Amino acid sequence: METEEVLKILSNYKNSSNKELTDVLGFLEQDFNKTKDLLIKLTKHLDITENSYNKCFEEYKKRMNNG
């Protein structure tokens, strides 16, 4: 299902057929799940990046204070 078609149905959902609503519901469910999975992956990546940065920065600070 194309995005344009989904938007068209959503803008007039009260007059859409059951088939159109079912198709849009399936599209939205897939989009929701893909977006949720991406957010989870990005959150994990962000956490790893932050932890790595903090470790390196702490080591850098230690070296700068001893130098």
Beta strands, then each sheet from edge to edge (+ up, - down):
end
